[in-house]
Amino acid sequence: MRNIKMDFLKYTSLNIVAMLGVSLYILADTYFIAKALGATGLAALNFAIVIFMIMQGIGMMTGIGGAIDFGIRKAEGSGTQNESFMNAVLAGTVLSVLFLLAGTVFSEQISYFLGADEMTISPTMTYIATTSAFAPFFIFNSILLAFVRNDDNPSLPMAAMIISSFSNIILDYVFIFPLSMGIFGAAFATGLSPVISILVLTAHFRGKTSGFGFSRFSPDIRRMKRIMFLGMPSLVNELASSITLFTFNIVILKISGNVGVAAYGIIANAAIIATSLFSGLAQGMQPLVSECFGKYDAEGLKRLLRYGLMSSISIAAAVYSVVFFFSGEIVSAFNSQDNASLYMIAEYGIKIYFTGFVFAGINIVMASFFGSISYTAEAMMISVLRSCVILIPAVLLLSSAFQMTGVWISFIATEFIVTVYSYYKSGGMNNEKIYYRERILGSFSESEDRRDCV
């Protein structure tokens, strides 16, 4: 009999630490590039990181979608869970090859589309082409992380992510400074990170009976569609971050030029750390939520959601306290050229922008929760509202009225409106319909046809 509270603390704490490690290596890229290349390098990284985030989203879609399918089938005792892994791997392989070709062949066109100009085009192209070349490793790593976590082994993904992240930080420094490889060195170090993580994760297949593994199988198009459908909220959630980044870059470029984009680069990379905490919380909950769903445990679902939302609000309060009291030190760490304009924009903006994480954290948890119980439409709607439907009009309207202040406020306004929507869809936490046993039973019958329609 599971102790839900203790399992929640175990899974979420391990995954938060792991995701924090991943965000630190992205932050290391930012720090070392800022030291080596200044505002131009920061702006280029901020353009290129959009593609990196989309690639991560594709990996999470196949990984988490497959893992949700795996976890539910495992809880049901259907004996077909390994098919979830093999079909996820096949889908991920096809998508990674497409991403690799697009990112390496069309890096110049993509860079210009993302906002790069003559000053930033070369480093932007280099970062996109180099990281895209490692697309198969990034995507397969995401699949392995999700499946190992759902196979009752949350400690190993944490170890893999931390080891690979700190390896990346060391390689970042070596490639950028002693070897003078510039932004290519940063991208190459980032590309090696999932390779290291995969090597660590292979330990899951040694010394214990694994619930999944490589085996001969017949590709199942319906299963792959289901996996991608279940994982779509994770992709859209990552797209929310990348579309936010892209939209803000374009708007800020018109208001404050490359210096403004570089200033936002500092805020955005600090935001990646904050987002990683909430994503770690949400991904840590996912195996437990899917298991409760597979076992028709409505009371367990309610408790997990309550723990998740309480944790989200606590994390948001802690993060904002750090940002508010140490905003100057955070900005100065990345302002290697002591650019006064950059400092002023970033230091003022970070205090406003991070207020929105009180609501953003709730939305990330809610989207993951809905996705984990196969309420995919609700999960996707939360992510779509965050990424474009509300965000884009908000940033365009508020920036035209209040310039840079409007840009920062638009993030808060968007996340607040989406939180209201999330609250409504959850029935205010008191409406039993979201946990209604008959609806759960109706969503998952033994019929494959009905299963595919979830």
N, C-alpha and C positions, 0 to 999 in steps of 0.2 A: 504494500500500500504506500503510494507516494505521499510524502509530506510536501504539499504544494508550496507552502511558504519557503521552506528550506531549499527546495528545488529551484524555485524562482530566484532566490538570492544567489544560488550556485551558478545557474546558467547565465543569468544576466550579468553578474559581476565578472565572470570569466570572459564573456563576450565584450563587455564594455572595455575591459583592459586590452583585449585583442584589437578592437576597433580603434582605440586610442593609439595603439602602436602603429597602426596603418596611417592614421592621420598625421602622426609625428614624422613619418618619412616624407609625406607630401609637404609638410611644413619645413623639413630639412631642405628639400628642393628649393623652396621659396627663399629660405635664409641664405643658402650658399649662392644661389643665382643673384640675389640682391647684393651680396658682398662682391661678387665677381663682375656683374654686368650692370648693376645699378637699376634705375627706373626703366630703361629700355628692356632689360632682361625680365623684370617683373611684369611689364605689360605683355611681353611675348608669352610668358608662362601663363598669364591669366587668359589669353586668347586660346592657347593650346590645351589648357586643362579641361576645356569643355569636351573635347573629343575623348580624353582619358576617362572622364566621368561617364560618358555614354558607353564606352567599352566596359567599364565596371558594371554599368547597369545591365548590359546584355549578359554578362557573367552571372549576375545576381538573379536575373530572370530565369535562366536555365537551371542554376543551382538551387535557388530557393523554391522555384516552382516544382522541380523534381523532388526536392526534399520534403515539401508539403505532401506531395502524392505518396512518397516513400513512407513518411511518418504515419499518415492515415491508414495506409494499407497494412503497415506493420502492426498498428494498434488493433486493426480489425482481424488480424491473423489470417489474411487472405493467401499468404505465401507467394505473392507476385511482386514483392517490393523491389527485387533486383532488376526487374524490367524497367522500373522507374529510373534507376541509375544508368543503365545502358542506353535507354532512349534519350536521357538528358545529355549524356556524353556525345551521342551522335548529333543531336540538335546543336549542341555547343560547338562541335567541330565544324559543321557547315557554316554557322554564323561567324565563327572566328576567322575562317578563311576569307569570307566576304569582307569582313572588317579589315583584315590585313591588306587585301588588295586595294580597297578604297583608300585607306590611310597612307599607303606608300606611293601609289600611282597618282593620286589626286591631292597630295599634301599642299601644293601651291594654291589650287583653287579653293580648297577648304580653308586655308589660312586667310585668304582675302575675304572670304565670306564671313569669317568670324570677326573681322574688323582690323586685321593687321594692315599696316601701311608700309611704305618703302623703308622706314626705319626698323620696323619690327618683323618684316616678312621672313627674313632668313632664319632667325632663331625660332620663330613660330613653326615654320616648315620642318626644321630639324627635330624639334620636340615631337611633333605629330607623327612624322615618318618613323622615327626610332621607336616610340612606344607602340605604334600600330604593328610594327614588325613582331612584337611579342604578344599580339592578341591571343593566339592559341593558349599561351601559358596563363595569361590573366583569366581567361574564361574557364579553362579547365581547373585552375586553382579555386575559383569561386564555387564550382560544382563540388569539388572535393571537400572544401570547408563546410559547405551546407550539409552534405551527406554524412560526414564524420560527426558533426554536431548532432544530427538527428539519429545517429546510431549509438546514442548513450555515451558519447565520448567528448564532452565539451572542453576538456582540458587540452587535448591535442591541437585543435584549431587555434586556441589561445597561444599555445607555445609556437606553432608554426607562424602565426601572424607577427608575434613579437620578435622572434628570431629573424624573420625575413625583413622586418621593418628596421631593426637596428643594424642588420647587414647593409641595408640600403643607405642608411645614414653614413656609415663608415665609407662605403663605396662612393657616395656623393662627394664626400670631402676629398678622397684620394683622386678621383677622376677630375674634379673641377680645379683643385689647387695644385698639388704636386705634379699631376700629369697635364694640367692646363687644357683639358678637353672641353671646357665651356659648357654650353647648354646641352651639347650632345652627351657629355659625361653624366649630367644630371638625368637625362632621359634614359641612357644606357643602364645606369644604376637602378632606376625605377623598373626597367624591363627585367632585370635579373632578380628582382625581389620575388615575383611569383614562382620562379624556377626554384629558389631556395625553399619557399613555403611548400611546394609540391614534394620536394625531397623529404621534408620533415613529416608530411602527412602520410607518406608511404608506410610509416611505422604502424599505422592503424591495421594494416593487413598482415602484420607479423605478431605472433604471440597471443592471439585471441581469435575467437570466431567472429568474423565480421559479418554484418547483416547484408552486405552488398559487395560486389567485386566484379572484375571483368570476366565475362563468359560469352559463349555463343548465344545469339538471340536473333529473333526476326524483328526487324524494324517495324514499329507500330506507329503509323502516321497519326492515328487518333490519340494515342498516348502522348506523342510529342506535342500535338496541338493542346492537349489538356495541361501538360507541363508548362508550356509557354503561357497559356491562359492563366494558370494559377500563379505564375511568376511575373505576370505583366504588371501588377501593382509595384513590385520591386523595381522593375525597369522604369516605370513612369515616375516613381519616387526619385530615382537618380536623375531622370530627365528634368524633373522639377528643379533640381539644383543646377543642372547644366543650362537650362533655358533661363533661369534666373540670372546666372552668370553672363550668358550671352546678351540678354536684354539689357542688363545693367551696363555692361561694357559699351554697347552701342550708344545708349543714352548718355552715359558719363563722358564718352569720347567727344560728343557734340558740345557738352557743357564745359568740361575742364581739360580736354585733350588727353595725351598719353600720361601726363602726371596724375590726372584724376583716375585713369584706369589703373595706374600703378598703386595709387592710394587704396582703391577698391580691392586691388589684389591682396593687399595686406589684410583688409577686413575679411575678404572671402576666404583666405587661407586660415585665418583665425576661426572663421565660421565652420570650416571643415572639421576642426577639432570638436567644436560644440555639437555639430551634426553627428559626428562619429559616436559621441556618448549616447545620443538618443537612438541612433541606428543600432548600436550595440545592445541597448536595452530592448529594442523591438525584436532584433534577430535572436537574442537570448530567450525571449518569451516564446518564439515561434514553435520550437519542438514541443513545448509543454502544452501550448494552445491546440496544436494539431492533434496531440495525443488525447487531450480531453474531448476534442470534437469527435475523434474516431471512436471513443468509448461512450459518447452521448452524455458526458459529464457537464451538465449545464451549470451546476454550482461551482465547479472548478473553473469554468470559463469566466464566471462573474468575479471570482476572487482574483484570478490572474489579471483581468482588465483593471480591477481596482488597484492592485499592487503596481501595475504598469503606469497608470496615470499619476498616482501619488509619487512614484519614483521620478517621473518626468518633471513634475513641478519642482521637486527638490533639487534635481540636477540643474534646471533652468535658473533657480535662485542662486545656486553656488557659482555657476558660470558667470552670471551677470555681476555678481559681487566682485569677482576677480577682474573682469573687464572694466568695471567702473573705477576701481581703485588703482589699477595698473595700466590704464589705457596708454599713457605716455610712454611707459617702458616697453609695451608691446609694439607700438609703432616705431619707436626709436631703434629697436632691434633689427628692423628691416629697412631702415632709412640710412643706408651706409654712406650716402653722399650728403647727408644733412640737408636735404631739400626742404626748405621751410614751407613751401606750398603743399608738398606731399604730406608733411607732418600735420599741418593745420586741417587739411581735408580729412585725413584718416583718423586723427585723434578725436575730432568733433563727431565724425560719422559713426565710429565704432560704438560709442555710447548709446546712440539712438538705435542703430541697427540691431544690436543684440537684445534690446527689449523684446523684439519679436520672437525670441526663442522660447518665451513662456508659452506661446501658442504653437509655435512650430513643433516643439517636442510632443505636445499632445497629439498633433496631427500625424506625426510620424508613427507614434504608438498605435493610434486608431487605424491608420491605413494598414499596418502590419497585422493587427488583430483581425480586421475584417478579412484580409487575404488569407490568413491562416485557417479560418473557418469556412473558406470557399465563398465568402460574400465578395466576390471579385469585383462586381460592378461598383459597390460602395467604396472599396479600397481604391479602385482606379479613379473614381470621381474625386475623392479627396486629393489625390496626386495631381489630377488634371486641373482642378481649381487652383491649387497652389502654383502650378508651373506656368499656366498661360491664361486661362479663362478670366481669372480675377487679377493676377499679377500684372500682365502686360497693360491692360487699360489703367490700372492703378499707377504704375510707374510713369506712363506717358502723361496722364493727367496731373499727377502731383508734381512731377519734375518741371512741367511747363509752368506751374503756378509758383512753386517754391524752390526751383533749381535743385541743388544737391541735397538740401534738406528734404525735399519732396521725394527724392530717390530713396533715402533711408526710411522715411515714413511709410512708403509704399509696401515695404516688406512687412512691417508691423500690421498695416491695415489688411493686407492679403491674408496673413496667417490668422488674424482675429476672426475674419469673416468665415474662413474655412473651419475654424474651431466651432463656431456656432452651427455650421452644417454638420460637423461630426457629432456634436452633442445631440442634435435633432435625430440623426440616423441611429444613434445608440439608444434612443428612447429616454434620454436624460439619465441613464444608468439605473432607472427604476422600472422601466417598461420591460416586462418579461418577454416580449415578442422576439427580441434578438436571440434569446437563449431557449426559445420554445422547443421542447424536445421533439414534438411532431414535425417541426420544420427541419430539424437536423436529420431525423430519420428519413424524411421525405427527400432530402438532398442526397443521401447516401444509401442507396439500396444495393442489392447484389447485382442489379442489372447494369451491364457495361454501358448500355445506351443511356440510362439515366445518369450514370456516373459522369459521362462525357458532357452532360448538359448542365452540370453543377456550375 
